[in-house]
């Protein structure tokens, strides 16, 4: 049902709202499959491009750490 809503939102040109529904879909799937926050973070770390992990600025932070996160995990 959520996926149908997301598709309808995209067709209607409401990309931002469709993105929020995508987050809800991810949350439901994580709960159904008992995927914890640590596992999700490990997945994100794995799929991060290798060149971005190697780039380090003068202050010791990578470019990925300086970017504003798209999503923030809140408990």
CHARMM-style PDB file with segment names, atoms N, HN, CA, C and O in Angstrom:
ATOM      1  N   UNK     1       0.814  -1.187   0.000  1.00  0.00      PROA
ATOM      2  CA  UNK     1       0.000   0.000   0.000  1.00  0.00      PROA
ATOM      3  C   UNK     1       0.866   1.262   0.000  1.00  0.00      PROA
ATOM      4  O   UNK     1       0.596   2.204  -0.745  1.00  0.00      PROA
ATOM      5  N   UNK     2       1.901   1.277   0.833  1.00  0.00      PROA
ATOM      6  HN  UNK     2       2.121   0.512   1.438  1.00  0.00      PROA
ATOM      7  CA  UNK     2       2.788   2.441   0.861  1.00  0.00      PROA
ATOM      8  C   UNK     2       3.498   2.631  -0.469  1.00  0.00      PROA
ATOM      9  O   UNK     2       3.698   3.762  -0.912  1.00  0.00      PROA
ATOM     10  N   UNK     3       3.876   1.541  -1.102  1.00  0.00      PROA
ATOM     11  HN  UNK     3       3.713   0.622  -0.742  1.00  0.00      PROA
ATOM     12  CA  UNK     3       4.556   1.644  -2.396  1.00  0.00      PROA
ATOM     13  C   UNK     3       3.629   2.222  -3.461  1.00  0.00      PROA
ATOM     14  O   UNK     3       4.077   2.960  -4.339  1.00  0.00      PROA
ATOM     15  N   UNK     4       2.338   1.891  -3.389  1.00  0.00      PROA
ATOM     16  HN  UNK     4       1.974   1.291  -2.677  1.00  0.00      PROA
ATOM     17  CA  UNK     4       1.371   2.469  -4.321  1.00  0.00      PROA
ATOM     18  C   UNK     4       1.229   3.973  -4.079  1.00  0.00      PROA
ATOM     19  O   UNK     4       1.142   4.760  -5.022  1.00  0.00      PROA
ATOM     20  N   UNK     5       1.206   4.351  -2.820  1.00  0.00      PROA
ATOM     21  HN  UNK     5       1.276   3.712  -2.055  1.00  0.00      PROA
ATOM     22  CA  UNK     5       1.135   5.781  -2.477  1.00  0.00      PROA
ATOM     23  C   UNK     5       2.364   6.517  -2.987  1.00  0.00      PROA
ATOM     24  O   UNK     5       2.258   7.613  -3.536  1.00  0.00      PROA
ATOM     25  N   UNK     6       3.530   5.906  -2.801  1.00  0.00      PROA
ATOM     26  HN  UNK     6       3.615   5.015  -2.355  1.00  0.00      PROA
ATOM     27  CA  UNK     6       4.766   6.525  -3.261  1.00  0.00      PROA
ATOM     28  C   UNK     6       4.746   6.721  -4.778  1.00  0.00      PROA
ATOM     29  O   UNK     6       5.134   7.777  -5.279  1.00  0.00      PROA
ATOM     30  N   UNK     7       4.290   5.697  -5.507  1.00  0.00      PROA
ATOM     31  HN  UNK     7       3.975   4.839  -5.100  1.00  0.00      PROA
ATOM     32  CA  UNK     7       4.217   5.795  -6.968  1.00  0.00      PROA
ATOM     33  C   UNK     7       3.251   6.900  -7.398  1.00  0.00      PROA
ATOM     34  O   UNK     7       3.537   7.658  -8.325  1.00  0.00      PROA
ATOM     35  N   UNK     8       2.122   6.984  -6.729  1.00  0.00      PROA
ATOM     36  HN  UNK     8       1.889   6.368  -5.976  1.00  0.00      PROA
ATOM     37  CA  UNK     8       1.143   8.020  -7.067  1.00  0.00      PROA
ATOM     38  C   UNK     8       1.701   9.412  -6.786  1.00  0.00      PROA
ATOM     39  O   UNK     8       1.475  10.344  -7.558  1.00  0.00      PROA
ATOM     40  N   UNK     9       2.424   9.548  -5.690  1.00  0.00      PROA
ATOM     41  HN  UNK     9       2.608   8.791  -5.063  1.00  0.00      PROA
ATOM     42  CA  UNK     9       3.029  10.837  -5.361  1.00  0.00      PROA
ATOM     43  C   UNK     9       4.059  11.245  -6.411  1.00  0.00      PROA
ATOM     44  O   UNK     9       4.126  12.409  -6.804  1.00  0.00      PROA
ATOM     45  N   UNK    10       4.851  10.291  -6.856  1.00  0.00      PROA
ATOM     46  HN  UNK    10       4.797   9.345  -6.537  1.00  0.00      PROA
ATOM     47  CA  UNK    10       5.851  10.596  -7.888  1.00  0.00      PROA
ATOM     48  C   UNK    10       5.176  11.012  -9.186  1.00  0.00      PROA
ATOM     49  O   UNK    10       5.614  11.957  -9.843  1.00  0.00      PROA
ATOM     50  N   UNK    11       4.110  10.309  -9.557  1.00  0.00      PROA
ATOM     51  HN  UNK    11       3.754   9.542  -9.023  1.00  0.00      PROA
ATOM     52  CA  UNK    11       3.386  10.657 -10.782  1.00  0.00      PROA
ATOM     53  C   UNK    11       2.783  12.049 -10.686  1.00  0.00      PROA
ATOM     54  O   UNK    11       2.660  12.755 -11.687  1.00  0.00      PROA
ATOM     55  N   UNK    12       2.412  12.434  -9.481  1.00  0.00      PROA
ATOM     56  HN  UNK    12       2.512  11.860  -8.668  1.00  0.00      PROA
ATOM     57  CA  UNK    12       1.808  13.750  -9.246  1.00  0.00      PROA
ATOM     58  C   UNK    12       2.860  14.855  -9.106  1.00  0.00      PROA
ATOM     59  O   UNK    12       2.524  16.023  -8.916  1.00  0.00      PROA
ATOM     60  N   UNK    13       4.141  14.469  -9.202  1.00  0.00      PROA
ATOM     61  HN  UNK    13       4.415  13.519  -9.357  1.00  0.00      PROA
ATOM     62  CA  UNK    13       5.209  15.459  -9.105  1.00  0.00      PROA
ATOM     63  C   UNK    13       5.559  15.877  -7.701  1.00  0.00      PROA
ATOM     64  O   UNK    13       6.123  16.953  -7.500  1.00  0.00      PROA
ATOM     65  N   UNK    14       5.242  15.066  -6.738  1.00  0.00      PROA
ATOM     66  HN  UNK    14       4.783  14.193  -6.902  1.00  0.00      PROA
ATOM     67  CA  UNK    14       5.527  15.385  -5.332  1.00  0.00      PROA
ATOM     68  C   UNK    14       6.690  14.529  -4.835  1.00  0.00      PROA
ATOM     69  O   UNK    14       6.527  13.658  -3.980  1.00  0.00      PROA
ATOM     70  N   UNK    15       7.855  14.801  -5.393  1.00  0.00      PROA
ATOM     71  HN  UNK    15       7.987  15.509  -6.088  1.00  0.00      PROA
ATOM     72  CA  UNK    15       9.044  13.992  -5.110  1.00  0.00      PROA
ATOM     73  C   UNK    15       9.446  14.024  -3.634  1.00  0.00      PROA
ATOM     74  O   UNK    15       9.850  13.001  -3.080  1.00  0.00      PROA
ATOM     75  N   UNK    16       9.340  15.183  -3.000  1.00  0.00      PROA
ATOM     76  HN  UNK    16       9.012  16.013  -3.450  1.00  0.00      PROA
ATOM     77  CA  UNK    16       9.738  15.288  -1.591  1.00  0.00      PROA
ATOM     78  C   UNK    16       8.845  14.424  -0.696  1.00  0.00      PROA
ATOM     79  O   UNK    16       9.330  13.742   0.207  1.00  0.00      PROA
ATOM     80  N   UNK    17       7.558  14.462  -0.955  1.00  0.00      PROA
ATOM     81  HN  UNK    17       7.165  15.016  -1.689  1.00  0.00      PROA
ATOM     82  CA  UNK    17       6.637  13.658  -0.160  1.00  0.00      PROA
ATOM     83  C   UNK    17       6.837  12.173  -0.452  1.00  0.00      PROA
ATOM     84  O   UNK    17       6.752  11.343   0.453  1.00  0.00      PROA
ATOM     85  N   UNK    18       7.103  11.843  -1.710  1.00  0.00      PROA
ATOM     86  HN  UNK    18       7.173  12.517  -2.444  1.00  0.00      PROA
ATOM     87  CA  UNK    18       7.390  10.441  -2.070  1.00  0.00      PROA
ATOM     88  C   UNK    18       8.633   9.948  -1.347  1.00  0.00      PROA
ATOM     89  O   UNK    18       8.700   8.785  -0.948  1.00  0.00      PROA
ATOM     90  N   UNK    19       9.623  10.830  -1.174  1.00  0.00      PROA
ATOM     91  HN  UNK    19       9.568  11.774  -1.498  1.00  0.00      PROA
ATOM     92  CA  UNK    19      10.841  10.463  -0.447  1.00  0.00      PROA
ATOM     93  C   UNK    19      10.522  10.160   1.012  1.00  0.00      PROA
ATOM     94  O   UNK    19      11.085   9.227   1.585  1.00  0.00      PROA
ATOM     95  N   UNK    20       9.636  10.927   1.615  1.00  0.00      PROA
ATOM     96  HN  UNK    20       9.178  11.685   1.150  1.00  0.00      PROA
ATOM     97  CA  UNK    20       9.240  10.662   2.999  1.00  0.00      PROA
ATOM     98  C   UNK    20       8.523   9.320   3.129  1.00  0.00      PROA
ATOM     99  O   UNK    20       8.720   8.597   4.105  1.00  0.00      PROA
ATOM    100  N   UNK    21       7.695   8.992   2.147  1.00  0.00      PROA
ATOM    101  HN  UNK    21       7.535   9.579   1.354  1.00  0.00      PROA
ATOM    102  CA  UNK    21       7.015   7.689   2.158  1.00  0.00      PROA
ATOM    103  C   UNK    21       8.047   6.575   2.006  1.00  0.00      PROA
ATOM    104  O   UNK    21       7.891   5.507   2.599  1.00  0.00      PROA
ATOM    105  N   UNK    22       9.101   6.807   1.219  1.00  0.00      PROA
ATOM    106  HN  UNK    22       9.228   7.673   0.736  1.00  0.00      PROA
ATOM    107  CA  UNK    22      10.173   5.817   1.074  1.00  0.00      PROA
ATOM    108  C   UNK    22      10.839   5.532   2.414  1.00  0.00      PROA
ATOM    109  O   UNK    22      11.199   4.393   2.709  1.00  0.00      PROA
ATOM    110  N   UNK    23      11.000   6.578   3.221  1.00  0.00      PROA
ATOM    111  HN  UNK    23      10.708   7.503   2.981  1.00  0.00      PROA
ATOM    112  CA  UNK    23      11.577   6.392   4.557  1.00  0.00      PROA
ATOM    113  C   UNK    23      10.643   5.539   5.414  1.00  0.00      PROA
ATOM    114  O   UNK    23      11.102   4.676   6.162  1.00  0.00      PROA
ATOM    115  N   UNK    24       9.354   5.775   5.309  1.00  0.00      PROA
ATOM    116  HN  UNK    24       8.981   6.476   4.702  1.00  0.00      PROA
ATOM    117  CA  UNK    24       8.380   4.969   6.057  1.00  0.00      PROA
ATOM    118  C   UNK    24       8.432   3.509   5.604  1.00  0.00      PROA
ATOM    119  O   UNK    24       8.337   2.598   6.426  1.00  0.00      PROA
ATOM    120  N   UNK    25       8.581   3.290   4.302  1.00  0.00      PROA
ATOM    121  HN  UNK    25       8.658   4.030   3.634  1.00  0.00      PROA
ATOM    122  CA  UNK    25       8.693   1.924   3.767  1.00  0.00      PROA
ATOM    123  C   UNK    25       9.927   1.242   4.338  1.00  0.00      PROA
ATOM    124  O   UNK    25       9.870   0.085   4.754  1.00  0.00      PROA
ATOM    125  N   UNK    26      11.044   1.966   4.354  1.00  0.00      PROA
ATOM    126  HN  UNK    26      11.091   2.905   4.016  1.00  0.00      PROA
ATOM    127  CA  UNK    26      12.275   1.409   4.920  1.00  0.00      PROA
ATOM    128  C   UNK    26      12.089   1.052   6.388  1.00  0.00      PROA
ATOM    129  O   UNK    26      12.539  -0.005   6.829  1.00  0.00      PROA
ATOM    130  N   UNK    27      11.436   1.916   7.141  1.00  0.00      PROA
ATOM    131  HN  UNK    27      11.070   2.775   6.782  1.00  0.00      PROA
ATOM    132  CA  UNK    27      11.201   1.664   8.556  1.00  0.00      PROA
ATOM    133  C   UNK    27      10.370   0.405   8.769  1.00  0.00      PROA
ATOM    134  O   UNK    27      10.690  -0.410   9.634  1.00  0.00      PROA
ATOM    135  N   UNK    28       9.317   0.241   7.994  1.00  0.00      PROA
ATOM    136  HN  UNK    28       9.058   0.903   7.291  1.00  0.00      PROA
ATOM    137  CA  UNK    28       8.461  -0.946   8.113  1.00  0.00      PROA
ATOM    138  C   UNK    28       9.245  -2.204   7.763  1.00  0.00      PROA
ATOM    139  O   UNK    28       9.155  -3.213   8.462  1.00  0.00      PROA
ATOM    140  N   UNK    29      10.017  -2.142   6.677  1.00  0.00      PROA
ATOM    141  HN  UNK    29      10.090  -1.322   6.109  1.00  0.00      PROA
ATOM    142  CA  UNK    29      10.800  -3.315   6.265  1.00  0.00      PROA
ATOM    143  C   UNK    29      11.843  -3.684   7.314  1.00  0.00      PROA
ATOM    144  O   UNK    29      12.081  -4.864   7.570  1.00  0.00      PROA
ATOM    145  N   UNK    30      12.463  -2.676   7.919  1.00  0.00      PROA
ATOM    146  HN  UNK    30      12.270  -1.717   7.711  1.00  0.00      PROA
ATOM    147  CA  UNK    30      13.451  -2.959   8.963  1.00  0.00      PROA
ATOM    148  C   UNK    30      12.802  -3.647  10.159  1.00  0.00      PROA
ATOM    149  O   UNK    30      13.369  -4.583  10.723  1.00  0.00      PROA
ATOM    150  N   UNK    31      11.626  -3.188  10.544  1.00  0.00      PROA
ATOM    151  HN  UNK    31      11.166  -2.427  10.087  1.00  0.00      PROA
ATOM    152  CA  UNK    31      10.937  -3.803  11.681  1.00  0.00      PROA
ATOM    153  C   UNK    31      10.494  -5.221  11.359  1.00  0.00      PROA
ATOM    154  O   UNK    31      10.639  -6.119  12.188  1.00  0.00      PROA
ATOM    155  N   UNK    32       9.952  -5.430  10.158  1.00  0.00      PROA
ATOM    156  HN  UNK    32       9.835  -4.700   9.485  1.00  0.00      PROA
ATOM    157  CA  UNK    32       9.493  -6.763   9.770  1.00  0.00      PROA
ATOM    158  C   UNK    32      10.640  -7.771   9.696  1.00  0.00      PROA
ATOM    159  O   UNK    32      10.475  -8.943  10.035  1.00  0.00      PROA
ATOM    160  N   UNK    33      11.792  -7.301   9.253  1.00  0.00      PROA
ATOM    161  HN  UNK    33      11.926  -6.349   8.978  1.00  0.00      PROA
ATOM    162  CA  UNK    33      12.943  -8.187   9.088  1.00  0.00      PROA
ATOM    163  C   UNK    33      13.914  -8.128  10.259  1.00  0.00      PROA
ATOM    164  O   UNK    33      15.002  -8.701  10.213  1.00  0.00      PROA
ATOM    165  N   UNK    34      13.501  -7.423  11.309  1.00  0.00      PROA
ATOM    166  HN  UNK    34      12.617  -6.957  11.347  1.00  0.00      PROA
ATOM    167  CA  UNK    34      14.304  -7.300  12.535  1.00  0.00      PROA
ATOM    168  C   UNK    34      15.731  -6.842  12.242  1.00  0.00      PROA
ATOM    169  O   UNK    34      16.700  -7.436  12.713  1.00  0.00      PROA
ATOM    170  N   UNK    35      15.835  -5.789  11.466  1.00  0.00      PROA
ATOM    171  HN  UNK    35      15.047  -5.306  11.083  1.00  0.00      PROA
ATOM    172  CA  UNK    35      17.127  -5.200  11.133  1.00  0.00      PROA
ATOM    173  C   UNK    35      17.352  -4.036  12.086  1.00  0.00      PROA
ATOM    174  O   UNK    35      16.539  -3.113  12.156  1.00  0.00      PROA
ATOM    175  N   UNK    36      18.448  -4.084  12.810  1.00  0.00      PROA
ATOM    176  HN  UNK    36      19.108  -4.833  12.753  1.00  0.00      PROA
ATOM    177  CA  UNK    36      18.742  -3.052  13.792  1.00  0.00      PROA
ATOM    178  C   UNK    36      19.478  -1.869  13.198  1.00  0.00      PROA
ATOM    179  O   UNK    36      19.922  -1.901  12.051  1.00  0.00      PROA
ATOM    180  N   UNK    37      19.598  -0.826  14.003  1.00  0.00      PROA
ATOM    181  HN  UNK    37      19.237  -0.800  14.935  1.00  0.00      PROA
ATOM    182  CA  UNK    37      20.279   0.392  13.578  1.00  0.00      PROA
ATOM    183  C   UNK    37      21.738   0.124  13.216  1.00  0.00      PROA
ATOM    184  O   UNK    37      22.255   0.674  12.244  1.00  0.00      PROA
ATOM    185  N   UNK    38      22.396  -0.724  14.003  1.00  0.00      PROA
ATOM    186  HN  UNK    38      21.977  -1.171  14.794  1.00  0.00      PROA
ATOM    187  CA  UNK    38      23.809  -1.028  13.748  1.00  0.00      PROA
ATOM    188  C   UNK    38      23.976  -1.727  12.402  1.00  0.00      PROA
ATOM    189  O   UNK    38      24.932  -1.463  11.673  1.00  0.00      PROA
ATOM    190  N   UNK    39      23.040  -2.620  12.077  1.00  0.00      PROA
ATOM    191  HN  UNK    39      22.263  -2.834  12.670  1.00  0.00      PROA
ATOM    192  CA  UNK    39      23.114  -3.309  10.784  1.00  0.00      PROA
ATOM    193  C   UNK    39      22.887  -2.344   9.628  1.00  0.00      PROA
ATOM    194  O   UNK    39      23.545  -2.449   8.592  1.00  0.00      PROA
ATOM    195  N   UNK    40      21.966  -1.409   9.798  1.00  0.00      PROA
ATOM    196  HN  UNK    40      21.432  -1.324  10.639  1.00  0.00      PROA
ATOM    197  CA  UNK    40      21.720  -0.408   8.761  1.00  0.00      PROA
ATOM    198  C   UNK    40      22.950   0.476   8.573  1.00  0.00      PROA
ATOM    199  O   UNK    40      23.325   0.783   7.442  1.00  0.00      PROA
ATOM    200  N   UNK    41      23.572   0.883   9.664  1.00  0.00      PROA
ATOM    201  HN  UNK    41      23.267   0.634  10.583  1.00  0.00      PROA
ATOM    202  CA  UNK    41      24.780   1.704   9.559  1.00  0.00      PROA
ATOM    203  C   UNK    41      25.891   0.936   8.868  1.00  0.00      PROA
ATOM    204  O   UNK    41      26.612   1.503   8.047  1.00  0.00      PROA
ATOM    205  N   UNK    42      26.046  -0.360   9.187  1.00  0.00      PROA
ATOM    206  HN  UNK    42      25.461  -0.821   9.854  1.00  0.00      PROA
ATOM    207  CA  UNK    42      27.071  -1.180   8.534  1.00  0.00      PROA
ATOM    208  C   UNK    42      26.816  -1.267   7.033  1.00  0.00      PROA
ATOM    209  O   UNK    42      27.757  -1.220   6.242  1.00  0.00      PROA
ATOM    210  N   UNK    43      25.553  -1.393   6.636  1.00  0.00      PROA
ATOM    211  HN  UNK    43      24.788  -1.431   7.279  1.00  0.00      PROA
ATOM    212  CA  UNK    43      25.214  -1.426   5.218  1.00  0.00      PROA
ATOM    213  C   UNK    43      25.575  -0.104   4.547  1.00  0.00      PROA
ATOM    214  O   UNK    43      26.169  -0.093   3.469  1.00  0.00      PROA
ATOM    215  N   UNK    44      25.220   0.999   5.179  1.00  0.00      PROA
ATOM    216  HN  UNK    44      24.738   0.990   6.055  1.00  0.00      PROA
ATOM    217  CA  UNK    44      25.541   2.316   4.613  1.00  0.00      PROA
ATOM    218  C   UNK    44      27.046   2.492   4.473  1.00  0.00      PROA
ATOM    219  O   UNK    44      27.517   3.033   3.472  1.00  0.00      PROA
ATOM    220  N   UNK    45      27.806   2.039   5.467  1.00  0.00      PROA
ATOM    221  HN  UNK    45      27.424   1.600   6.280  1.00  0.00      PROA
ATOM    222  CA  UNK    45      29.262   2.133   5.400  1.00  0.00      PROA
ATOM    223  C   UNK    45      29.812   1.300   4.244  1.00  0.00      PROA
ATOM    224  O   UNK    45      30.771   1.703   3.587  1.00  0.00      PROA
ATOM    225  N   UNK    46      29.209   0.147   3.999  1.00  0.00      PROA
ATOM    226  HN  UNK    46      28.430  -0.181   4.532  1.00  0.00      PROA
ATOM    227  CA  UNK    46      29.663  -0.730   2.918  1.00  0.00      PROA
ATOM    228  C   UNK    46      29.389  -0.160   1.545  1.00  0.00      PROA
ATOM    229  O   UNK    46      30.203  -0.315   0.635  1.00  0.00      PROA
ATOM    230  N   UNK    47      28.249   0.500   1.380  1.00  0.00      PROA
ATOM    231  HN  UNK    47      27.588   0.627   2.119  1.00  0.00      PROA
ATOM    232  CA  UNK    47      27.894   0.976   0.048  1.00  0.00      PROA
ATOM    233  C   UNK    47      28.440   2.370  -0.249  1.00  0.00      PROA
ATOM    234  O   UNK    47      28.304   2.863  -1.368  1.00  0.00      PROA
ATOM    235  N   UNK    48      29.054   3.002   0.739  1.00  0.00      PROA
ATOM    236  HN  UNK    48      29.165   2.601   1.649  1.00  0.00      PROA
ATOM    237  CA  UNK    48      29.667   4.312   0.510  1.00  0.00      PROA
ATOM    238  C   UNK    48      30.828   4.136  -0.466  1.00  0.00      PROA
ATOM    239  O   UNK    48      31.638   3.223  -0.305  1.00  0.00      PROA
ATOM    240  N   UNK    49      30.916   5.003  -1.476  1.00  0.00      PROA
ATOM    241  HN  UNK    49      30.258   5.745  -1.607  1.00  0.00      PROA
ATOM    242  CA  UNK    49      32.000   4.881  -2.448  1.00  0.00      PROA
ATOM    243  C   UNK    49      33.366   4.908  -1.771  1.00  0.00      PROA
ATOM    244  O   UNK    49      33.585   5.711  -0.864  1.00  0.00      PROA
ATOM    245  N   UNK    50      34.289   4.043  -2.197  1.00  0.00      PROA
ATOM    246  HN  UNK    50      34.111   3.391  -2.934  1.00  0.00      PROA
ATOM    247  CA  UNK    50      35.591   3.969  -1.532  1.00  0.00      PROA
ATOM    248  C   UNK    50      36.392   5.262  -1.613  1.00  0.00      PROA
ATOM    249  O   UNK    50      37.133   5.579  -0.682  1.00  0.00      PROA
ATOM    250  N   UNK    51      36.261   6.018  -2.700  1.00  0.00      PROA
ATOM    251  HN  UNK    51      35.658   5.761  -3.456  1.00  0.00      PROA
ATOM    252  CA  UNK    51      37.036   7.245  -2.821  1.00  0.00      PROA
ATOM    253  C   UNK    51      36.597   8.308  -1.827  1.00  0.00      PROA
ATOM    254  O   UNK    51      37.417   9.121  -1.401  1.00  0.00      PROA
ATOM    255  N   UNK    52      35.322   8.323  -1.447  1.00  0.00      PROA
ATOM    256  HN  UNK    52      34.656   7.662  -1.793  1.00  0.00      PROA
ATOM    257  CA  UNK    52      34.864   9.321  -0.482  1.00  0.00      PROA
ATOM    258  C   UNK    52      35.342   8.988   0.927  1.00  0.00      PROA
ATOM    259  O   UNK    52      35.522   9.889   1.746  1.00  0.00      PROA
ATOM    260  N   UNK    53      35.548   7.709   1.219  1.00  0.00      PROA
ATOM    261  HN  UNK    53      35.401   6.977   0.553  1.00  0.00      PROA
ATOM    262  CA  UNK    53      36.036   7.325   2.542  1.00  0.00      PROA
ATOM    263  C   UNK    53      37.514   7.650   2.694  1.00  0.00      PROA
ATOM    264  O   UNK    53      37.995   7.862   3.807  1.00  0.00      PROA
ATOM    265  N   UNK    54      38.250   7.692   1.556  1.00  0.00      PROA
ATOM    266  HN  UNK    54      37.859   7.520   0.651  1.00  0.00      PROA
ATOM    267  CA  UNK    54      39.676   7.949   1.605  1.00  0.00      PROA
ATOM    268  C   UNK    54      40.013   9.430   1.622  1.00  0.00      PROA
ATOM    269  O   UNK    54      41.108   9.813   2.035  1.00  0.00      PROA
ATOM    270  N   UNK    55      39.078  10.269   1.175  1.00  0.00      PROA
ATOM    271  HN  UNK    55      38.189   9.958   0.840  1.00  0.00      PROA
ATOM    272  CA  UNK    55      39.336  11.700   1.136  1.00  0.00      PROA
ATOM    273  C   UNK    55      39.294  12.266   2.554  1.00  0.00      PROA
ATOM    274  O   UNK    55      38.297  12.126   3.263  1.00  0.00      PROA
ATOM    275  N   UNK    56      40.367  12.894   2.945  1.00  0.00      PROA
ATOM    276  HN  UNK    56      41.176  13.009   2.369  1.00  0.00      PROA
ATOM    277  CA  UNK    56      40.415  13.469   4.290  1.00  0.00      PROA
ATOM    278  C   UNK    56      40.854  14.916   4.159  1.00  0.00      PROA
ATOM    279  O   UNK    56      41.817  15.228   3.459  1.00  0.00      PROA
ATOM    280  N   UNK    57      40.142  15.785   4.836  1.00  0.00      PROA
ATOM    281  HN  UNK    57      39.359  15.531   5.405  1.00  0.00      PROA
ATOM    282  CA  UNK    57      40.481  17.202   4.796  1.00  0.00      PROA
ATOM    283  C   UNK    57      41.542  17.513   5.835  1.00  0.00      PROA
ATOM    284  O   UNK    57      42.015  16.625   6.544  1.00  0.00      PROA
ATOM    285  N   UNK    58      41.912  18.791   5.919  1.00  0.00      PROA
ATOM    286  HN  UNK    58      41.528  19.512   5.343  1.00  0.00      PROA
ATOM    287  CA  UNK    58      42.941  19.210   6.868  1.00  0.00      PROA
ATOM    288  C   UNK    58      42.538  18.961   8.312  1.00  0.00      PROA
ATOM    289  O   UNK    58      43.391  18.704   9.161  1.00  0.00      PROA
ATOM    290  N   UNK    59      41.241  19.036   8.596  1.00  0.00      PROA
ATOM    291  HN  UNK    59      40.547  19.245   7.906  1.00  0.00      PROA
ATOM    292  CA  UNK    59      40.815  18.855   9.988  1.00  0.00      PROA
ATOM    293  C   UNK    59      40.596  17.385  10.348  1.00  0.00      PROA
ATOM    294  O   UNK    59      40.135  17.084  11.449  1.00  0.00      PROA
ATOM    295  N   UNK    60      40.926  16.457   9.423  1.00  0.00      PROA
ATOM    296  HN  UNK    60      41.301  16.702   8.529  1.00  0.00      PROA
ATOM    297  CA  UNK    60      40.842  15.032   9.724  1.00  0.00      PROA
ATOM    298  C   UNK    60      39.496  14.409   9.477  1.00  0.00      PROA
ATOM    299  O   UNK    60      39.294  13.225   9.748  1.00  0.00      PROA
ATOM    300  N   UNK    61      38.561  15.201   8.959  1.00  0.00      PROA
ATOM    301  HN  UNK    61      38.724  16.163   8.739  1.00  0.00      PROA
ATOM    302  CA  UNK    61      37.231  14.649   8.697  1.00  0.00      PROA
ATOM    303  C   UNK    61      37.097  14.367   7.218  1.00  0.00      PROA
ATOM    304  O   UNK    61      37.587  15.132   6.387  1.00  0.00      PROA
ATOM    305  N   UNK    62      36.438  13.276   6.888  1.00  0.00      PROA
ATOM    306  HN  UNK    62      36.039  12.655   7.563  1.00  0.00      PROA
ATOM    307  CA  UNK    62      36.239  12.948   5.479  1.00  0.00      PROA
ATOM    308  C   UNK    62      35.165  13.855   4.888  1.00  0.00      PROA
ATOM    309  O   UNK    62      34.419  14.507   5.619  1.00  0.00      PROA
ATOM    310  N   UNK    63      35.094  13.891   3.560  1.00  0.00      PROA
ATOM    311  HN  UNK    63      35.700  13.362   2.966  1.00  0.00      PROA
ATOM    312  CA  UNK    63      34.089  14.731   2.904  1.00  0.00      PROA
ATOM    313  C   UNK    63      32.688  14.257   3.235  1.00  0.00      PROA
ATOM    314  O   UNK    63      31.758  15.063   3.274  1.00  0.00      PROA
ATOM    315  N   UNK    64      32.518  12.963   3.473  1.00  0.00      PROA
ATOM    316  HN  UNK    64      33.274  12.309   3.440  1.00  0.00      PROA
ATOM    317  CA  UNK    64      31.202  12.434   3.827  1.00  0.00      PROA
ATOM    318  C   UNK    64      30.762  12.956   5.193  1.00  0.00      PROA
ATOM    319  O   UNK    64      29.568  13.150   5.421  1.00  0.00      PROA
ATOM    320  N   UNK    65      31.704  13.184   6.101  1.00  0.00      PROA
ATOM    321  HN  UNK    65      32.674  13.026   5.916  1.00  0.00      PROA
ATOM    322  CA  UNK    65      31.355  13.679   7.425  1.00  0.00      PROA
ATOM    323  C   UNK    65      31.002  15.156   7.378  1.00  0.00      PROA
ATOM    324  O   UNK    65      30.229  15.626   8.214  1.00  0.00      PROA
ATOM    325  N   UNK    66      31.546  15.897   6.427  1.00  0.00      PROA
ATOM    326  HN  UNK    66      32.174  15.516   5.749  1.00  0.00      PROA
ATOM    327  CA  UNK    66      31.270  17.324   6.333  1.00  0.00      PROA
ATOM    328  C   UNK    66      29.927  17.601   5.692  1.00  0.00      PROA
ATOM    329  O   UNK    66      29.325  18.644   5.948  1.00  0.00      PROA
ATOM    330  N   UNK    67      29.441  16.679   4.856  1.00  0.00      PROA
ATOM    331  HN  UNK    67      29.930  15.832   4.648  1.00  0.00      PROA
ATOM    332  CA  UNK    67      28.158  16.870   4.202  1.00  0.00      PROA
ATOM    333  C   UNK    67      27.039  16.794   5.212  1.00  0.00      PROA
ATOM    334  O   UNK    67      27.136  16.082   6.211  1.00  0.00      PROA
ATOM    335  N   UNK    68      25.992  17.519   4.954  1.00  0.00      PROA
ATOM    336  HN  UNK    68      25.913  18.097   4.142  1.00  0.00      PROA
ATOM    337  CA  UNK    68      24.797  17.422   5.786  1.00  0.00      PROA
ATOM    338  C   UNK    68      24.108  16.096   5.463  1.00  0.00      PROA
ATOM    339  O   UNK    68      23.868  15.812   4.290  1.00  0.00      PROA
ATOM    340  N   UNK    69      23.784  15.280   6.461  1.00  0.00      PROA
ATOM    341  HN  UNK    69      23.979  15.512   7.414  1.00  0.00      PROA
ATOM    342  CA  UNK    69      23.155  13.984   6.177  1.00  0.00      PROA
ATOM    343  C   UNK    69      21.759  14.156   5.579  1.00  0.00      PROA
ATOM    344  O   UNK    69      21.017  15.070   5.940  1.00  0.00      PROA
ATOM    345  N   UNK    70      21.424  13.256   4.659  1.00  0.00      PROA
ATOM    346  HN  UNK    70      22.027  12.514   4.366  1.00  0.00      PROA
ATOM    347  CA  UNK    70      20.094  13.266   4.083  1.00  0.00      PROA
ATOM    348  C   UNK    70      19.065  12.796   5.100  1.00  0.00      PROA
ATOM    349  O   UNK    70      17.949  13.313   5.165  1.00  0.00      PROA
ATOM    350  N   UNK    71      19.456  11.817   5.882  1.00  0.00      PROA
ATOM    351  HN  UNK    71      20.362  11.397   5.830  1.00  0.00      PROA
ATOM    352  CA  UNK    71      18.578  11.271   6.916  1.00  0.00      PROA
ATOM    353  C   UNK    71      19.343  11.242   8.227  1.00  0.00      PROA
ATOM    354  O   UNK    71      20.557  11.040   8.245  1.00  0.00      PROA
ATOM    355  N   UNK    72      18.649  11.438   9.284  1.00  0.00      PROA
ATOM    356  HN  UNK    72      17.662  11.601   9.269  1.00  0.00      PROA
ATOM    357  CA  UNK    72      19.269  11.350  10.593  1.00  0.00      PROA
ATOM    358  C   UNK    72      18.497  10.324  11.399  1.00  0.00      PROA
ATOM    359  O   UNK    72      17.271  10.396  11.492  1.00  0.00      PROA
ATOM    360  N   UNK    73      19.199   9.380  11.974  1.00  0.00      PROA
ATOM    361  HN  UNK    73      20.194   9.322  11.898  1.00  0.00      PROA
ATOM    362  CA  UNK    73      18.588   8.328  12.767  1.00  0.00      PROA
ATOM    363  C   UNK    73      18.257   8.873  14.145  1.00  0.00      PROA
ATOM    364  O   UNK    73      19.147   9.307  14.876  1.00  0.00      PROA
ATOM    365  N   UNK    74      16.985   8.850  14.498  1.00  0.00      PROA
ATOM    366  HN  UNK    74      16.262   8.498  13.904  1.00  0.00      PROA
ATOM    367  CA  UNK    74      16.532   9.380  15.780  1.00  0.00      PROA
ATOM    368  C   UNK    74      15.775   8.279  16.503  1.00  0.00      PROA
ATOM    369  O   UNK    74      14.895   7.637  15.929  1.00  0.00      PROA
ATOM    370  N   UNK    75      16.115   8.070  17.739  1.00  0.00      PROA
ATOM    371  HN  UNK    75      16.830   8.591  18.205  1.00  0.00      PROA
ATOM    372  CA  UNK    75      15.421   7.059  18.549  1.00  0.00      PROA
ATOM    373  C   UNK    75      14.618   7.740  19.612  1.00  0.00      PROA
ATOM    374  OT1 UNK    75      13.955   7.073  20.406  1.00  0.00      PROA
TER     375      UNK     75
END
